Amino acid sequence: MKPLITTVKAISELASGLSPEAISSSPVLFLHSGSDVDVLLSAEDTIDQQRVILLRAQHVQESFVPDQLSSLRREVLGRVASFAERARAAGILSLPRGWHQYKHNTLISFFAVPGGDSKASRWVAEVNGGVRHDVIFWALTTSSEKEALQEFDRARSLPAIDFDAAWSSGFAAAMSYFQAGRDEPKADVEMSLPRLASGSTKGWTYDQWLREISNDQRLFVEAPTEKSIRLRGPAGSGKTLALTLKALRGVIAAREAGEEIRVLIVTHSWSLATEVADSLTAMGMGLVPEIDVFPLLEIAQSISPQYVRDDTGFSLIGTDSLSGKQAQLLEISDLLSEFVEGDWVTFRAGVSSEFAARFDAHGPDERLALAWDLLIEFGSVIGAAAIFPGAGAESKYAQLSRASWMMPMKTRQDLRVVFQLYSRYMASLDARSLLTSDQVLADLLNHLETHAWNRARKFQGYDLIFVDEFHLFSPLERQVLHYLSRDVTKYPSVFMAVDPRQSPSEAFIGLASDDTHSGPAIHDDELGEIDNFELTTVHRFTPQILDLIKHVHHLFPTLDLGQPWDINFSAVKSAQSDGPIPKLVLAASQEGELLDINSAVQELYAGGRMALAVVDPRQWGRFSRLAAQIGTSGKFHVSTISGRSDVEGLGYRKKGLVVGPAEYLAGLQFETVLVAGIPDLQSTATINDRTRFLSLLYLAISRAEHTVRLFVNDEDGAVPELLQQALASKVVSFTRGSLT
């Protein structure tokens, strides 16, 4: 197979779980097939950056990792990206102990997979000199002998290829492709994500919306602003719209009274901030300079003196809290694997049994849940307390009081282990001149507690603060909010939109969130008296879709579906007109199910925005391949989401198909949703798994405005009992699908 030239960003996108077959439909990746070399690039790459060269073996099936490691693609690519990133920062580098490296001249060999694989596969790589610090991955070996590396060094030679010319050609083709995507006209075959400007708002003005909103929304919009308000409601109940209208109402009232007002709408990501800003523009009031719409991380960078005038050369991991946390999780997961494989045995004595069990667990979900809890501990506990590795730092950490939302630790040795990991984490970041969003927010929090900010907030603070997706904010992020108010003599006016079906850990680690031990902390005492408003009228989907959602809830009344705030679904009503009853399609086989989904796409594509939501992420592979096949036909615009970061890269189009795991479709809406990959909920191994799949099924169904189709097959157990009862209750209709 031809060599591949790629970059850290492109490899990282693949490491997030994107199927290689879906690259052609990805909005952020481009694969250029040259005569001698393939070039894989991301939309953010530049011509002069570090390159990663993979010298691939001949006669292999897998495009990006050796065939014997194809089942571990994400782990292998994640380590490739991590090695290249370390090489870029250090040039000549020393790898973590858990990588089990050895060197010979300029060559370096290390384990290809965190935790190892049955063959103990090792990369043989090399970091080139020069400003780029290009990395060559020469080969994969199973030899653990340094002598083998010496023999390889004597025998190796680069193919007679002009890699610089291939890189330039591939880069030019990629930039042309990405520019064409940005300039693409808004034609009928395109698809729009749920911007309030085109979907939720329907282009209505502020006055039109005030005449059309529900009584629940009106109560919130017209409520006095002296008290903070937490706005709760299920998906599609119009929480973001209500926040937007209330913010505009505050501006209008101030203008009429001849008063100055500063309003902030703060989000967790640039994607949502952009949607809200566009929604304001669509309200027909022209420019509204009184309202700022930013992710919290952007506010931190614009307020904190050390980041306004930053000349340290450090760069930020991620562009907002969303992408930043994703990057941090990868870092901590790798660090954790190295620690468990190496020094854990020397620290294990003296820790509590519960703590030891988490580190000894071998399951990927348990390890990922532990990484999440460490992420919260590093950022919201240690970092927020401004404790830095060094003399006396561990004692300061041990003296911190523990709150119920923090990761449970019962012994001093428990704390010692966590602080040891924190110290290594910080050292790794510092060595590569990297900053995390949590570090920036911790620095912001320290600045917000100074006399300097107390004086400046009168001019830079806000009279009204609106927080969308409040449930996704970490304890550290939530502490920042009340300091952003302008008037220090009274409690801040903070209005928080909460979706009771989502949590921070679920958004980032999916099924593994069931094993986390830390939780959100709501500092109600700092916000004063808080009113709670509950939206019980759903505007997104039809009464028929709402009936199916209610069926899920009523069928499992004893299960906690993960919501921190209860919702009385018996009182929820739909304001939409009637639509078709959700349809269940039963095929004879997995292959037949894919044929039925393909037929549904052909039938319903012209009706507007469409999604294929996969409930069980373990089944994602075959549906990812289906998406690639549909996309290559040229008849349909297909976008594949394999992670939350992919949402930001999608174009805002009026028609098209989005394919992704249900958990990554949160916040999006479509005219039609095809639901597939539905497991047999009754035979699922644990209550936690069952609860998680029910939540994902709820999420998938609730993305639809008008039409829902559910797909199952005999080969995977036919119709799950949940859907059999839905058929009996007539909230779902039935049709027999493909018999092949």
DRENVO-35474 format. One record per residue (C-alpha): x, y, z. Coordinates in steps of 0.02 Angstrom, whole numbers, padded with zeros to 5 digits, always signed. Layout:
! residues N
XYZ/...
This chain:
! residues 740
+00000+00000+00000/+00059+00178-00035/+00135+00280+00106/+00020+00401+00196/+00062+00580+00245/-00054+00652+00376/-00059+00768+00528/-00097+00760+00713/-00266+00844+00689/-00318+00723+00551/-00261+00570+00650/-00352+00636+00804/-00513+00648+00704/-00498+00465+00654/-00453+00419+00833/-00620+00490+00890/-00704+00339+00808/-00740+00395+00630/-00747+00247+00512/-00619+00259+00369/-00761+00225+00248/-00847+00383+00309/-00701+00501+00272/-00774+00546+00103/-00929+00618+00189/-00836+00701+00333/-00843+00892+00332/-00673+00907+00418/-00565+00774+00333/-00503+00753+00156/-00407+00606+00082/-00305+00642-00075/-00248+00489-00171/-00089+00532-00267/+00008+00422-00385/+00138+00376-00255/+00072+00441-00088/-00096+00465-00001/-00121+00626+00096/-00250+00641+00237/-00282+00818+00302/-00404+00908+00415/-00487+01074+00377/-00377+01162+00507/-00209+01104+00440/-00076+01221+00371/+00058+01194+00240/+00206+01219+00357/+00154+01111+00504/+00221+00946+00569/+00188+00795+00458/+00160+00614+00506/+00217+00485+00378/+00155+00306+00389/+00251+00181+00282/+00113+00055+00261/+00143-00128+00223/+00093-00203+00058/-00062-00313+00037/-00157-00249+00190/-00343-00215+00205/-00344-00083+00343/-00300+00091+00278/-00235+00174+00434/-00175+00042+00557/-00097-00129+00529/-00224-00266+00499/-00187-00358+00661/-00236-00201+00760/-00390-00152+00660/-00505-00191+00807/-00404-00068+00912/-00399+00071+00782/-00450+00211+00901/-00319+00164+01030/-00181+00142+00901/-00217+00307+00813/-00234+00397+00979/-00057+00342+01026/+00010+00389+00854/-00061+00565+00876/+00006+00576+01054/+00182+00523+01000/+00185+00651+00858/+00123+00788+00973/+00258+00748+01101/+00388+00747+00963/+00331+00916+00900/+00351+00991+01073/+00512+00907+01123/+00606+00859+00965/+00712+00728+01054/+00591+00652+01175/+00575+00529+01317/+00410+00435+01320/+00306+00386+01472/+00367+00229+01558/+00210+00133+01512/+00256+00147+01328/+00409+00036+01362/+00520+00126+01240/+00696+00086+01182/+00805+00180+01060/+00942+00152+00934/+01021+00303+00851/+00872+00406+00787/+00749+00261+00795/+00629+00235+00939/+00518+00085+00974/+00366+00083+01089/+00204-00011+01122/+00072+00031+00991/-00077+00010+01107/-00107+00077+01284/-00114-00076+01394/-00039-00184+01259/-00115-00316+01146/-00094-00504+01134/+00056-00488+01018/+00139-00343+01112/+00143-00243+00950/+00272-00103+00941/+00296+00044+00824/+00466+00082+00753/+00467+00271+00728/+00586+00415+00697/+00578+00602+00729/+00663+00704+00594/+00761+00860+00634/+00714+01034+00577/+00578+01152+00631/+00436+01035+00583/+00487+00885+00688/+00408+00770+00558/+00377+00593+00618/+00401+00434+00515/+00317+00273+00571/+00427+00146+00484/+00344-00017+00531/+00253-00119+00662/+00345-00260+00747/+00313-00386+00884/+00495-00398+00934/+00545-00336+01107/+00732-00354+01071/+00836-00198+01050/+00950-00296+00934/+00806-00311+00812/+00796-00122+00808/+00981-00114+00765/+00954-00236+00622/+00805-00136+00561/+00912+00022+00562/+01041-00059+00448/+00911-00122+00325/+00787+00023+00315/+00772+00143+00169/+00642+00269+00115/+00552+00233-00049/+00608+00339-00197/+00466+00463-00179/+00464+00653-00174/+00367+00670-00011/+00376+00861-00014/+00296+00869-00186/+00163+00744-00134/+00127+00847+00022/+00109+01008-00078/-00005+00926-00204/-00114+00846-00071/-00124+01007+00029/-00178+01107-00123/-00314+00980-00164/-00375+00980+00017/-00385+01168+00030/-00481+01175-00135/-00602+01044-00067/-00631+01132+00098/-00652+01301+00014/-00781+01227-00105/-00876+01162+00046/-00875+01334+00127/-00933+01417-00034/-01063+01285-00074/-01231+01366-00120/-01381+01326-00013/-01470+01210-00135/-01611+01087-00109/-01493+00942-00076/-01415+01025+00075/-01460+01007+00257/-01483+01129+00399/-01440+01097+00580/-01566+01165+00703/-01522+01347+00707/-01657+01450+00787/-01649+01561+00635/-01710+01428+00514/-01781+01286+00616/-01842+01334+00788/-01880+01517+00752/-01951+01491+00577/-01888+01666+00538/-02013+01747+00655/-01978+01915+00734/-01973+01948+00920/-02152+02015+00919/-02216+01866+00819/-02137+01746+00942/-02213+01834+01091/-02385+01800+01015/-02347+01617+00981/-02250+01551+01132/-02332+01436+01259/-02398+01492+01427/-02250+01408+01513/-02126+01502+01406/-02220+01665+01431/-02215+01645+01620/-02026+01629+01610/-02000+01770+01484/-02108+01891+01583/-02045+01840+01756/-01955+01978+01853/-01766+01978+01837/-01728+02010+02021/-01714+01824+02056/-01610+01692+01970/-01715+01563+01878/-01678+01385+01830/-01778+01339+01675/-01809+01152+01659/-01887+01054+01519/-01869+00901+01406/-01791+00906+01234/-01882+01020+01112/-01975+01121+01244/-01898+01284+01184/-01778+01325+01325/-01650+01411+01213/-01787+01510+01128/-01856+01564+01296/-01683+01621+01353/-01661+01721+01193/-01831+01806+01208/-01803+01849+01391/-01632+01925+01351/-01711+02033+01216/-01852+02082+01332/-01725+02144+01459/-01639+02250+01326/-01804+02324+01265/-01856+02368+01442/-01689+02455+01474/-01700+02552+01311/-01876+02612+01351/-01819+02668+01524/-01666+02756+01451/-01549+02643+01552/-01387+02560+01504/-01387+02370+01513/-01259+02234+01480/-01324+02058+01447/-01223+01899+01430/-01279+01735+01352/-01146+01607+01396/-01130+01433+01319/-01018+01281+01332/-00964+01282+01149/-00939+01396+01000/-01066+01292+00903/-01210+01338+01019/-01149+01518+01038/-01158+01537+00849/-01335+01467+00844/-01395+01585+00980/-01312+01735+00898/-01396+01693+00733/-01562+01675+00823/-01544+01852+00892/-01509+01918+00717/-01667+01834+00653/-01776+01922+00782/-01789+02078+00673/-01711+02201+00795/-01551+02230+00697/-01389+02238+00796/-01411+02215+00983/-01245+02279+01053/-01308+02260+01231/-01300+02070+01216/-01138+01969+01211/-01146+01785+01161/-00988+01687+01201/-00925+01519+01264/-00865+01534+01444/-00685+01498+01392/-00685+01647+01273/-00744+01760+01414/-00603+01696+01524/-00473+01734+01392/-00542+01910+01364/-00551+01955+01550/-00400+01872+01631/-00251+01992+01620/-00125+01852+01596/-00216+01791+01440/-00257+01960+01365/-00069+01992+01357/-00004+01815+01344/+00171+01800+01273/+00222+01638+01358/+00211+01533+01201/+00087+01412+01281/-00059+01356+01173/-00233+01304+01227/-00301+01127+01208/-00468+01152+01119/-00561+01309+01069/-00697+01297+01201/-00744+01194+01353/-00818+01057+01243/-00665+01023+01135/-00549+01060+01280/-00624+00926+01392/-00617+00799+01251/-00431+00830+01231/-00400+00824+01418/-00488+00657+01432/-00369+00582+01304/-00220+00650+01400/-00281+00584+01569/-00331+00414+01499/-00157+00389+01429/-00077+00447+01591/-00188+00330+01691/-00143+00179+01584/+00042+00215+01605/+00023+00234+01794/-00077+00073+01818/+00048-00026+01714/+00196+00046+01808/+00198+00132+01978/+00025+00087+02041/+00092-00068+02129/+00205+00041+02238/+00062+00158+02286/-00073+00027+02312/-00036-00009+02495/-00141+00100+02608/-00275+00151+02485/-00456+00112+02523/-00531-00047+02449/-00656+00052+02343/-00517+00161+02274/-00406+00011+02235/-00549-00077+02145/-00566+00068+02023/-00381+00064+01977/-00379-00126+01966/-00529-00135+01851/-00484-00186+01673/-00644-00138+01581/-00629+00012+01462/-00787+00092+01533/-00723+00084+01713/-00555+00158+01660/-00640+00297+01561/-00755+00338+01708/-00603+00352+01821/-00520+00468+01695/-00676+00578+01699/-00675+00587+01889/-00490+00632+01884/-00529+00768+01757/-00656+00845+01876/-00537+00827+02024/-00390+00905+01931/-00489+01053+01866/-00629+01087+01989/-00540+01041+02151/-00349+01051+02140/-00339+01180+02000/-00480+01285+02070/-00385+01295+02235/-00231+01357+02140/-00124+01213+02203/+00027+01180+02094/+00148+01033+02106/+00293+01073+02220/+00349+01075+02401/+00202+01071+02521/+00073+01060+02382/+00013+00885+02427/-00018+00940+02608/-00122+01087+02547/-00225+00968+02441/-00251+00849+02587/-00316+00991+02694/-00454+01039+02571/-00628+00999+02633/-00720+00869+02529/-00895+00900+02459/-01025+00770+02409/-01000+00803+02223/-00814+00762+02229/-00731+00598+02189/-00741+00491+02349/-00574+00465+02438/-00564+00390+02613/-00380+00383+02655/-00230+00498+02644/-00152+00373+02524/-00303+00392+02408/-00266+00578+02401/-00079+00546+02378/-00112+00438+02224/-00224+00569+02144/-00099+00708+02177/+00040+00603+02105/-00063+00585+01945/-00101+00771+01946/+00084+00812+01960/+00127+00700+01813/-00017+00772+01713/+00043+00950+01741/+00223+00904+01701/+00170+00823+01537/+00071+00977+01485/+00209+01097+01535/+00338+00999+01436/+00234+01029+01279/+00185+01209+01320/+00001+01164+01332/-00139+01242+01433/-00309+01166+01474/-00475+01256+01482/-00485+01212+01667/-00319+01300+01698/-00380+01456+01610/-00543+01455+01708/-00452+01426+01873/-00343+01577+01835/-00500+01674+01791/-00579+01625+01956/-00428+01689+02050/-00435+01853+01954/-00621+01872+01986/-00587+01869+02173/-00467+02018+02167/-00498+02200+02208/-00450+02239+02028/-00599+02142+01959/-00713+02208+02095/-00679+02381+02023/-00681+02328+01841/-00843+02228+01851/-00943+02390+01861/-00894+02418+01680/-00856+02243+01616/-00985+02143+01714/-01164+02104+01662/-01335+02151+01728/-01418+01992+01664/-01331+01825+01635/-01410+01684+01535/-01331+01510+01536/-01382+01383+01404/-01346+01197+01431/-01311+01234+01614/-01310+01047+01650/-01147+01029+01549/-01049+01154+01654/-00923+01081+01776/-00914+01133+01959/-00768+01247+01918/-00861+01329+01774/-01016+01356+01881/-00914+01446+02015/-00862+01576+01887/-01038+01630+01837/-01092+01732+01986/-00933+01838+01979/-00981+01902+01806/-01123+02010+01871/-01101+02198+01876/-01181+02251+02041/-01092+02180+02193/-01225+02244+02313/-01355+02115+02262/-01367+01935+02207/-01332+01909+02022/-01477+01880+01902/-01432+01714+01820/-01554+01619+01709/-01505+01438+01679/-01578+01321+01548/-01570+01139+01605/-01606+00981+01507/-01645+00844+01634/-01598+00708+01511/-01416+00758+01492/-01265+00764+01607/-01084+00818+01580/-01011+00643+01594/-01138+00567+01473/-01100+00700+01344/-00915+00658+01344/-00895+00473+01389/-01063+00396+01346/-01098+00227+01426/-00950+00243+01543/-01039+00385+01636/-01132+00254+01738/-00969+00215+01829/-00921+00394+01874/-00918+00444+02058/-00911+00634+02045/-01057+00746+02003/-01108+00926+01970/-01108+01054+02109/-01238+01192+02104/-01190+01340+02211/-01367+01400+02245/-01308+01497+02398/-01207+01611+02285/-01355+01647+02171/-01479+01695+02306/-01658+01636+02297/-01691+01537+02139/-01859+01510+02056/-01890+01352+01957/-01991+01358+01797/-02040+01199+01707/-02088+01195+01523/-02225+01069+01494/-02270+01112+01314/-02161+01032+01181/-02141+01126+01018/-02020+01011+00928/-02115+00853+00894/-02292+00794+00855/-02414+00721+00982/-02380+00549+00907/-02193+00561+00941/-02228+00627+01115/-02339+00476+01149/-02194+00360+01110/-02077+00458+01224/-02206+00449+01365/-02220+00262+01334/-02033+00242+01370/-02051+00335+01534/-02211+00252+01594/-02149+00077+01552/-02001+00094+01671/-02067+00198+01816/-01940+00130+01941/-01786+00169+01836/-01691+00330+01861/-01654+00387+01684/-01518+00501+01746/-01611+00664+01770/-01563+00770+01919/-01732+00858+01912/-01895+00766+01895/-02014+00803+01753/-02198+00760+01760/-02221+00687+01587/-02405+00659+01616/-02423+00848+01606/-02317+00873+01450/-02414+00913+01292/-02366+00944+01112/-02410+01107+01023/-02377+01033+00851/-02506+00970+00727/-02536+00783+00711/-02411+00680+00614/-02387+00496+00568/-02377+00367+00705/-02196+00309+00728/-02166+00153+00624/-02070-00004+00672/-01985-00097+00528/-01930-00279+00558/-01805-00357+00436/-01748-00537+00429/-01562-00498+00450/-01437-00361+00484/-01408-00345+00298/-01594-00330+00269/-01605-00194+00403/-01475-00093+00308/-01576-00114+00147/-01733-00052+00237/-01641+00101+00302/-01575+00138+00129/-01752+00126+00059/-01816+00243+00195/-01682+00371+00151/-01735+00366-00031/-01918+00383+00017/-01905+00521+00147/-01751+00620+00095/-01850+00752+00000/-01950+00791+00157/-01811+00892+00237/-01680+00866+00372/-01651+00683+00414/-01546+00587+00541/-01498+00405+00566/-01475+00387+00755/-01384+00231+00818/-01437+00188+00996/-01305+00057+01041/-01132+00129+01002/-01063-00048+00994/-01159-00068+00830/-01092+00095+00756/-00972+00013+00632/-01098-00059+00511/-01204+00099+00507/-01049+00205+00480/-01009+00098+00328/-01189+00117+00267/-01172+00306+00279/-01016+00299+00171/-01106+00192+00041/-01256+00310+00034/-01141+00460+00020/-01045+00390-00128/-01204+00377-00233/-01199+00564-00267/-01387+00579-00239/-01382+00622-00056/-01283+00740+00054/-01223+00632+00199/-01131+00695+00354/-01062+00574+00483/-01046+00620+00667/-00931+00510+00769/-00902+00633+00911/-00974+00792+00982/-00838+00894+00897/-00906+00839+00726/-01064+00940+00756/-00969+01103+00739/-00899+01055+00570/-01066+01021+00487/-01135+01148+00364/-01304+01227+00396/-01404+01151+00255/-01589+01133+00222/-01587+00950+00172/-01475+00801+00196/-01438+00651+00306/-01339+00655+00467/-01281+00485+00532/-01213+00463+00708/-01228+00381+00878/-01383+00447+00967/-01279+00522+01109/-01193+00643+00988/-01356+00707+00912/-01406+00799+01071/-01458+00977+01032/-01498+00940+00849/-01668+00922+00769/-01732+00847+00607/-01896+00824+00514/-01863+00637+00508/-01763+00522+00621/-01722+00341+00579/-01678+00246+00738/-01568+00092+00724/-01448-00012+00829/-01581-00041+00962/-01523-00174+01086/-01635-00298+01176/-01662-00194+01331/-01733-00336+01435/-01581-00448+01416/-01452-00308+01439/-01328-00363+01571/-01348-00226+01700/-01475-00099+01759/-01350+00037+01719/-01337-00022+01539/-01525-00033+01524/-01547+00141+01595/-01417+00211+01477/-01495+00131+01323/-01667+00193+01373/-01597+00369+01388/-01515+00354+01217/-01676+00288+01140/-01768+00436+01215/-01636+00553+01146/-01646+00477+00971/-01835+00485+00961/-01842+00662+01030/-01731+00728+00888/-01878+00709+00766/-02004+00844+00727/-02123+00746+00615/-02074+00567+00570/-01994+00423+00667/-01947+00254+00595/-01872+00118+00707/-01772-00024+00629/-01739-00197+00703/-01700-00369+00632/-01729-00553+00673/-01544-00590+00676/-01519-00474+00826/-01669-00537+00923/-01815-00463+00826/-01927-00337+00915/-01870-00289+01092/-02004-00306+01225/-02010-00118+01248/-02065-00096+01067/-02181-00247+01073/-02275-00158+01212/-02272+00002+01111/-02356-00093+00970/-02486-00162+01090/-02518+00014+01156/-02536+00076+00975/-02407+00212+00995/-02306+00125+00859/-02364+00044+00695/-02283-00109+00617/-02221-00159+00445/-02121-00309+00387/-01958-00258+00304/-01834-00349+00195/-01841-00538+00200/-01660-00560+00144/
